[in-house]
């Protein structure tokens, strides 16, 4: 899995497989789901609704959808 956060656009993209994207569908306001040729989810992108937050004690970052 690969997660990319674009600080300039405030978008997050999570890619789950290396399969090529055949179709994309906007599920709701600002969430796009990418599918492979079998209809399986390949990736999800959340547009302009993310923030990065450090989890205390773990030293990792979490991506949290803004309300």
Biopython code that builds the backbone (N, CA, C, O; Angstrom):
import numpy as np
from Bio.PDB.StructureBuilder import StructureBuilder

atoms = [
    (1, "UNK", "N", (0.847, -1.171, 0.000)),
    (1, "UNK", "CA", (0.000, 0.000, 0.000)),
    (1, "UNK", "C", (0.890, 1.230, 0.000)),
    (1, "UNK", "O", (1.946, 1.249, 0.631)),
    (2, "UNK", "N", (0.453, 2.250, -0.710)),
    (2, "UNK", "CA", (1.191, 3.505, -0.788)),
    (2, "UNK", "C", (0.213, 4.652, -0.511)),
    (2, "UNK", "O", (-0.872, 4.711, -1.089)),
    (3, "UNK", "N", (0.612, 5.552, 0.375)),
    (3, "UNK", "CA", (-0.227, 6.708, 0.712)),
    (3, "UNK", "C", (0.548, 7.967, 0.382)),
    (3, "UNK", "O", (1.697, 8.137, 0.789)),
    (4, "UNK", "N", (-0.107, 8.848, -0.367)),
    (4, "UNK", "CA", (0.507, 10.112, -0.757)),
    (4, "UNK", "C", (-0.382, 11.248, -0.267)),
    (4, "UNK", "O", (-1.588, 11.255, -0.513)),
    (5, "UNK", "N", (0.223, 12.208, 0.427)),
    (5, "UNK", "CA", (-0.506, 13.399, 0.864)),
    (5, "UNK", "C", (0.075, 14.599, 0.135)),
    (5, "UNK", "O", (1.287, 14.813, 0.152)),
    (6, "UNK", "N", (-0.783, 15.382, -0.503)),
    (6, "UNK", "CA", (-0.362, 16.593, -1.203)),
    (6, "UNK", "C", (-0.725, 17.791, -0.335)),
    (6, "UNK", "O", (-1.895, 18.154, -0.216)),
    (7, "UNK", "N", (0.277, 18.389, 0.259)),
    (7, "UNK", "CA", (0.070, 19.500, 1.176)),
    (7, "UNK", "C", (-0.510, 20.734, 0.484)),
    (7, "UNK", "O", (-1.282, 21.476, 1.091)),
    (8, "UNK", "N", (-0.145, 20.958, -0.781)),
    (8, "UNK", "CA", (-0.638, 22.130, -1.506)),
    (8, "UNK", "C", (-2.131, 22.046, -1.797)),
    (8, "UNK", "O", (-2.847, 23.041, -1.684)),
    (9, "UNK", "N", (-2.601, 20.858, -2.172)),
    (9, "UNK", "CA", (-4.020, 20.703, -2.523)),
    (9, "UNK", "C", (-4.852, 20.122, -1.390)),
    (9, "UNK", "O", (-6.080, 20.092, -1.473)),
    (10, "UNK", "N", (-4.185, 19.656, -0.319)),
    (10, "UNK", "CA", (-4.852, 19.049, 0.831)),
    (10, "UNK", "C", (-5.603, 17.778, 0.441)),
    (10, "UNK", "O", (-6.688, 17.505, 0.953)),
    (11, "UNK", "N", (-5.008, 17.002, -0.477)),
    (11, "UNK", "CA", (-5.596, 15.741, -0.930)),
    (11, "UNK", "C", (-4.773, 14.574, -0.412)),
    (11, "UNK", "O", (-3.567, 14.694, -0.196)),
    (12, "UNK", "N", (-5.434, 13.456, -0.218)),
    (12, "UNK", "CA", (-4.744, 12.225, 0.152)),
    (12, "UNK", "C", (-5.129, 11.136, -0.844)),
    (12, "UNK", "O", (-6.293, 11.007, -1.224)),
    (13, "UNK", "N", (-4.120, 10.346, -1.264)),
    (13, "UNK", "CA", (-4.331, 9.273, -2.224)),
    (13, "UNK", "C", (-3.761, 7.990, -1.642)),
    (13, "UNK", "O", (-2.571, 7.923, -1.335)),
    (14, "UNK", "N", (-4.593, 6.977, -1.489)),
    (14, "UNK", "CA", (-4.159, 5.677, -0.968)),
    (14, "UNK", "C", (-4.300, 4.650, -2.079)),
    (14, "UNK", "O", (-5.405, 4.375, -2.546)),
    (15, "UNK", "N", (-3.158, 4.077, -2.503)),
    (15, "UNK", "CA", (-3.150, 3.059, -3.559)),
    (15, "UNK", "C", (-2.886, 1.710, -2.914)),
    (15, "UNK", "O", (-1.895, 1.535, -2.205)),
    (16, "UNK", "N", (-3.786, 0.749, -3.166)),
    (16, "UNK", "CA", (-3.734, -0.537, -2.493)),
    (16, "UNK", "C", (-3.019, -1.625, -3.296)),
    (16, "UNK", "O", (-2.468, -2.562, -2.717)),
    (17, "UNK", "N", (-3.026, -1.505, -4.622)),
    (17, "UNK", "CA", (-2.387, -2.506, -5.486)),
    (17, "UNK", "C", (-1.664, -1.793, -6.622)),
    (17, "UNK", "O", (-1.788, -0.580, -6.795)),
    (18, "UNK", "N", (-0.906, -2.571, -7.390)),
    (18, "UNK", "CA", (-0.223, -2.031, -8.568)),
    (18, "UNK", "C", (-1.055, -2.192, -9.833)),
    (18, "UNK", "O", (-0.593, -1.854, -10.922)),
    (19, "UNK", "N", (-2.275, -2.703, -9.702)),
    (19, "UNK", "CA", (-3.150, -2.864, -10.865)),
    (19, "UNK", "C", (-3.429, -1.516, -11.519)),
    (19, "UNK", "O", (-3.555, -0.507, -10.826)),
    (20, "UNK", "N", (-3.527, -1.490, -12.842)),
    (20, "UNK", "CA", (-3.876, -0.233, -13.501)),
    (20, "UNK", "C", (-5.322, 0.166, -13.206)),
    (20, "UNK", "O", (-6.197, -0.685, -13.040)),
    (21, "UNK", "N", (-5.547, 1.453, -13.145)),
    (21, "UNK", "CA", (-6.889, 1.993, -12.916)),
    (21, "UNK", "C", (-7.634, 1.997, -14.243)),
    (21, "UNK", "O", (-7.177, 2.591, -15.220)),
    (22, "UNK", "N", (-8.787, 1.328, -14.272)),
    (22, "UNK", "CA", (-9.611, 1.253, -15.479)),
    (22, "UNK", "C", (-10.779, 2.229, -15.400)),
    (22, "UNK", "O", (-11.203, 2.781, -16.415)),
    (23, "UNK", "N", (-11.292, 2.438, -14.200)),
    (23, "UNK", "CA", (-12.464, 3.297, -14.018)),
    (23, "UNK", "C", (-12.368, 4.017, -12.680)),
    (23, "UNK", "O", (-11.879, 3.464, -11.695)),
    (24, "UNK", "N", (-12.838, 5.249, -12.661)),
    (24, "UNK", "CA", (-12.902, 6.035, -11.427)),
    (24, "UNK", "C", (-14.329, 6.497, -11.218)),
    (24, "UNK", "O", (-15.052, 6.780, -12.174)),
    (25, "UNK", "N", (-14.729, 6.569, -9.948)),
    (25, "UNK", "CA", (-16.093, 6.981, -9.627)),
    (25, "UNK", "C", (-16.071, 7.876, -8.390)),
    (25, "UNK", "O", (-15.463, 7.537, -7.375)),
    (26, "UNK", "N", (-16.742, 9.022, -8.490)),
    (26, "UNK", "CA", (-16.866, 9.881, -7.317)),
    (26, "UNK", "C", (-18.026, 9.363, -6.486)),
    (26, "UNK", "O", (-19.171, 9.345, -6.937)),
    (27, "UNK", "N", (-17.714, 8.939, -5.262)),
    (27, "UNK", "CA", (-18.718, 8.333, -4.392)),
    (27, "UNK", "C", (-19.547, 9.365, -3.640)),
    (27, "UNK", "O", (-20.762, 9.217, -3.512)),
    (28, "UNK", "N", (-18.906, 10.386, -3.155)),
    (28, "UNK", "CA", (-19.618, 11.469, -2.495)),
    (28, "UNK", "C", (-18.786, 12.719, -2.679)),
    (28, "UNK", "O", (-17.790, 12.693, -3.403)),
    (29, "UNK", "N", (-19.156, 13.776, -2.065)),
    (29, "UNK", "CA", (-18.474, 15.044, -2.256)),
    (29, "UNK", "C", (-16.997, 14.949, -1.887)),
    (29, "UNK", "O", (-16.636, 15.049, -0.715)),
    (30, "UNK", "N", (-16.140, 14.754, -2.899)),
    (30, "UNK", "CA", (-14.716, 14.768, -2.671)),
    (30, "UNK", "C", (-14.040, 13.440, -2.412)),
    (30, "UNK", "O", (-12.868, 13.424, -2.034)),
    (31, "UNK", "N", (-14.731, 12.315, -2.601)),
    (31, "UNK", "CA", (-14.092, 11.011, -2.466)),
    (31, "UNK", "C", (-14.185, 10.284, -3.800)),
    (31, "UNK", "O", (-15.277, 10.071, -4.327)),
    (32, "UNK", "N", (-13.022, 9.902, -4.344)),
    (32, "UNK", "CA", (-12.962, 9.216, -5.628)),
    (32, "UNK", "C", (-12.400, 7.813, -5.404)),
    (32, "UNK", "O", (-11.375, 7.641, -4.744)),
    (33, "UNK", "N", (-13.082, 6.815, -5.961)),
    (33, "UNK", "CA", (-12.644, 5.421, -5.851)),
    (33, "UNK", "C", (-12.214, 4.959, -7.234)),
    (33, "UNK", "O", (-12.937, 5.142, -8.212)),
    (34, "UNK", "N", (-11.011, 4.350, -7.309)),
    (34, "UNK", "CA", (-10.471, 3.819, -8.559)),
    (34, "UNK", "C", (-10.607, 2.303, -8.567)),
    (34, "UNK", "O", (-10.392, 1.648, -7.547)),
    (35, "UNK", "N", (-10.970, 1.741, -9.734)),
    (35, "UNK", "CA", (-11.192, 0.304, -9.885)),
    (35, "UNK", "C", (-10.289, -0.291, -10.964)),
    (35, "UNK", "O", (-9.893, 0.395, -11.906)),
    (36, "UNK", "N", (-9.967, -1.586, -10.811)),
    (36, "UNK", "CA", (-9.228, -2.294, -11.850)),
    (36, "UNK", "C", (-10.218, -2.929, -12.827)),
    (36, "UNK", "O", (-11.422, -2.689, -12.739)),
    (37, "UNK", "N", (-9.709, -3.738, -13.755)),
    (37, "UNK", "CA", (-10.576, -4.331, -14.784)),
    (37, "UNK", "C", (-11.571, -5.347, -14.226)),
    (37, "UNK", "O", (-12.579, -5.636, -14.871)),
    (38, "UNK", "N", (-11.304, -5.893, -13.039)),
    (38, "UNK", "CA", (-12.237, -6.841, -12.415)),
    (38, "UNK", "C", (-13.263, -6.151, -11.521)),
    (38, "UNK", "O", (-14.150, -6.808, -10.976)),
    (39, "UNK", "N", (-13.150, -4.831, -11.366)),
    (39, "UNK", "CA", (-14.072, -4.096, -10.509)),
    (39, "UNK", "C", (-13.629, -4.005, -9.069)),
    (39, "UNK", "O", (-14.374, -3.519, -8.218)),
    (40, "UNK", "N", (-12.406, -4.473, -8.782)),
    (40, "UNK", "CA", (-11.864, -4.378, -7.426)),
    (40, "UNK", "C", (-11.323, -2.970, -7.175)),
    (40, "UNK", "O", (-10.851, -2.310, -8.100)),
    (41, "UNK", "N", (-11.392, -2.519, -5.942)),
    (41, "UNK", "CA", (-10.872, -1.191, -5.590)),
    (41, "UNK", "C", (-9.352, -1.216, -5.631)),
    (41, "UNK", "O", (-8.711, -2.064, -5.010)),
    (42, "UNK", "N", (-8.789, -0.271, -6.372)),
    (42, "UNK", "CA", (-7.343, -0.129, -6.521)),
    (42, "UNK", "C", (-6.823, 0.996, -5.635)),
    (42, "UNK", "O", (-5.742, 0.894, -5.055)),
    (43, "UNK", "N", (-7.611, 2.079, -5.534)),
    (43, "UNK", "CA", (-7.166, 3.256, -4.791)),
    (43, "UNK", "C", (-8.362, 4.106, -4.387)),
    (43, "UNK", "O", (-9.453, 3.999, -4.947)),
    (44, "UNK", "N", (-8.114, 4.958, -3.389)),
    (44, "UNK", "CA", (-9.120, 5.919, -2.934)),
    (44, "UNK", "C", (-8.426, 7.272, -2.782)),
    (44, "UNK", "O", (-7.319, 7.361, -2.250)),
    (45, "UNK", "N", (-9.093, 8.314, -3.255)),
    (45, "UNK", "CA", (-8.568, 9.669, -3.103)),
    (45, "UNK", "C", (-9.598, 10.527, -2.391)),
    (45, "UNK", "O", (-10.775, 10.526, -2.754)),
    (46, "UNK", "N", (-9.158, 11.255, -1.382)),
    (46, "UNK", "CA", (-10.026, 12.175, -0.658)),
    (46, "UNK", "C", (-9.513, 13.582, -0.952)),
    (46, "UNK", "O", (-8.353, 13.899, -0.688)),
    (47, "UNK", "N", (-10.386, 14.413, -1.497)),
    (47, "UNK", "CA", (-10.003, 15.743, -1.958)),
    (47, "UNK", "C", (-10.320, 16.819, -0.931)),
    (47, "UNK", "O", (-11.446, 16.920, -0.444)),
    (48, "UNK", "N", (-9.322, 17.612, -0.614)),
    (48, "UNK", "CA", (-9.456, 18.818, 0.213)),
    (48, "UNK", "C", (-10.177, 18.608, 1.537)),
    (48, "UNK", "O", (-10.908, 19.491, 1.986)),
    (49, "UNK", "N", (-9.985, 17.473, 2.157)),
    (49, "UNK", "CA", (-10.663, 17.218, 3.419)),
    (49, "UNK", "C", (-9.762, 16.507, 4.407)),
    (49, "UNK", "O", (-10.250, 15.790, 5.281)),
    (50, "UNK", "N", (-8.482, 16.686, 4.289)),
    (50, "UNK", "CA", (-7.561, 15.926, 5.126)),
    (50, "UNK", "C", (-6.722, 16.845, 5.996)),
    (50, "UNK", "O", (-6.558, 18.033, 5.719)),
    (51, "UNK", "N", (-6.207, 16.260, 7.036)),
    (51, "UNK", "CA", (-5.216, 16.942, 7.844)),
    (51, "UNK", "C", (-4.272, 15.883, 8.387)),
    (51, "UNK", "O", (-4.658, 14.729, 8.576)),
    (52, "UNK", "N", (-3.065, 16.274, 8.629)),
    (52, "UNK", "CA", (-2.089, 15.332, 9.166)),
    (52, "UNK", "C", (-2.004, 15.546, 10.664)),
    (52, "UNK", "O", (-1.988, 16.680, 11.143)),
    (53, "UNK", "N", (-1.950, 14.472, 11.380)),
    (53, "UNK", "CA", (-1.930, 14.541, 12.834)),
    (53, "UNK", "C", (-0.923, 13.524, 13.356)),
    (53, "UNK", "O", (-0.965, 12.353, 12.979)),
    (54, "UNK", "N", (-0.029, 13.966, 14.216)),
    (54, "UNK", "CA", (0.925, 13.046, 14.825)),
    (54, "UNK", "C", (0.259, 12.350, 16.005)),
    (54, "UNK", "O", (-0.395, 12.985, 16.833)),
    (55, "UNK", "N", (0.435, 11.043, 16.065)),
    (55, "UNK", "CA", (-0.120, 10.267, 17.158)),
    (55, "UNK", "C", (0.937, 10.202, 18.256)),
    (55, "UNK", "O", (2.003, 9.616, 18.066)),
    (56, "UNK", "N", (0.641, 10.797, 19.389)),
    (56, "UNK", "CA", (1.590, 10.852, 20.501)),
    (56, "UNK", "C", (1.952, 9.451, 20.975)),
    (56, "UNK", "O", (1.085, 8.590, 21.121)),
    (57, "UNK", "N", (3.227, 9.236, 21.212)),
    (57, "UNK", "CA", (3.695, 7.963, 21.723)),
    (57, "UNK", "C", (3.976, 6.921, 20.654)),
    (57, "UNK", "O", (4.580, 5.888, 20.942)),
    (58, "UNK", "N", (3.542, 7.181, 19.414)),
    (58, "UNK", "CA", (3.762, 6.217, 18.345)),
    (58, "UNK", "C", (4.753, 6.724, 17.303)),
    (58, "UNK", "O", (5.371, 5.928, 16.596)),
    (59, "UNK", "N", (4.908, 8.035, 17.205)),
    (59, "UNK", "CA", (5.820, 8.596, 16.229)),
    (59, "UNK", "C", (5.394, 8.368, 14.793)),
    (59, "UNK", "O", (6.234, 8.307, 13.895)),
    (60, "UNK", "N", (4.092, 8.241, 14.570)),
    (60, "UNK", "CA", (3.578, 8.043, 13.218)),
    (60, "UNK", "C", (2.563, 9.133, 12.908)),
    (60, "UNK", "O", (2.110, 9.859, 13.793)),
    (61, "UNK", "N", (2.219, 9.228, 11.631)),
    (61, "UNK", "CA", (1.238, 10.213, 11.204)),
    (61, "UNK", "C", (-0.060, 9.510, 10.869)),
    (61, "UNK", "O", (-0.057, 8.403, 10.331)),
    (62, "UNK", "N", (-1.157, 10.148, 11.185)),
    (62, "UNK", "CA", (-2.479, 9.659, 10.785)),
    (62, "UNK", "C", (-3.106, 10.678, 9.856)),
    (62, "UNK", "O", (-2.884, 11.880, 9.996)),
    (63, "UNK", "N", (-3.884, 10.197, 8.913)),
    (63, "UNK", "CA", (-4.633, 11.071, 8.045)),
    (63, "UNK", "C", (-6.079, 11.006, 8.497)),
    (63, "UNK", "O", (-6.671, 9.929, 8.553)),
    (64, "UNK", "N", (-6.644, 12.156, 8.818)),
    (64, "UNK", "CA", (-7.980, 12.213, 9.384)),
    (64, "UNK", "C", (-8.829, 13.115, 8.506)),
    (64, "UNK", "O", (-8.405, 14.219, 8.165)),
    (65, "UNK", "N", (-10.009, 12.667, 8.137)),
    (65, "UNK", "CA", (-10.908, 13.490, 7.339)),
    (65, "UNK", "C", (-11.409, 14.650, 8.169)),
    (65, "UNK", "O", (-11.811, 14.466, 9.318)),
    (66, "UNK", "N", (-11.390, 15.844, 7.600)),
    (66, "UNK", "CA", (-11.915, 17.028, 8.270)),
    (66, "UNK", "C", (-13.434, 16.953, 8.326)),
    (66, "UNK", "O", (-14.066, 16.381, 7.438)),
    (67, "UNK", "N", (-13.999, 17.513, 9.336)),
    (67, "UNK", "CA", (-15.459, 17.563, 9.456)),
    (67, "UNK", "C", (-15.988, 18.814, 8.806)),
    (67, "UNK", "O", (-17.197, 19.043, 8.801)),
]
sb = StructureBuilder()
sb.init_structure("model")
sb.init_model(0)
sb.init_chain("A")
sb.init_seg("    ")
for serial, (resi, resn, name, xyz) in enumerate(atoms, 1):
    if name == "N":
        sb.init_residue(resn, " ", resi, " ")
    sb.init_atom(name, np.array(xyz, "f"), 0.0, 1.0, " ", f" {name:<3s}", serial, name[0])
structure = sb.get_structure()
